[in-house]
Amino acid sequence: MHRLRVLSLILSAYVATAGSLAFPPALMAASGVLNVAGIEGLPVMPGLREKPDERVVFDTPGGRIIEAFAVGQVKTTEVSSFYQATLAQLGWRRIGELIFEREGEMLTIDFPGKAGSAGSKPSLTVRFTVRPHGPPENPRVKPKANP
């Protein structure tokens, strides 16, 4: 019951600030806010629920590839504001509109598909994709041929 009350207060603060509030990691952990499964430091935004049956995970020699989905009755602007404000505090560095990097991995957040269907409340699907992110390749430098 205490967790629900704390989470409710966090969500109320988020809504009251039009999504501009960033949450300290300790507060999120204490409130029971969950990370997207398999991606530490990527919270599930209040108002979204993860779809675990749609998660895909690959381990490759270059690093892991994870694709996870969450759904909820939220707006793209709210999702964008939440993650842009929150992820920097969790070690992610923003490198694009909804593209972040941390420790050799790149996180992309996007919104596939259409929201809702006729006769139902609109629902937004959010896709989180993590993949290896190394230094950019220099197209002018060609690999040496083996003799």
Secondary structure, DSSP 8 states (H G I E B T S, - for coil): -HHHHHHHHHHHHHHHTTT-----HHHHHHHT--B-TT-TT-B--TTEEE-GGG-EEEEETTEEEEEEEEEES--HHHHHHHHHHHGGGGT-EEEETTEEEETTEEEEEE--S-S--TTS---EEEEEEEEE------TT-------
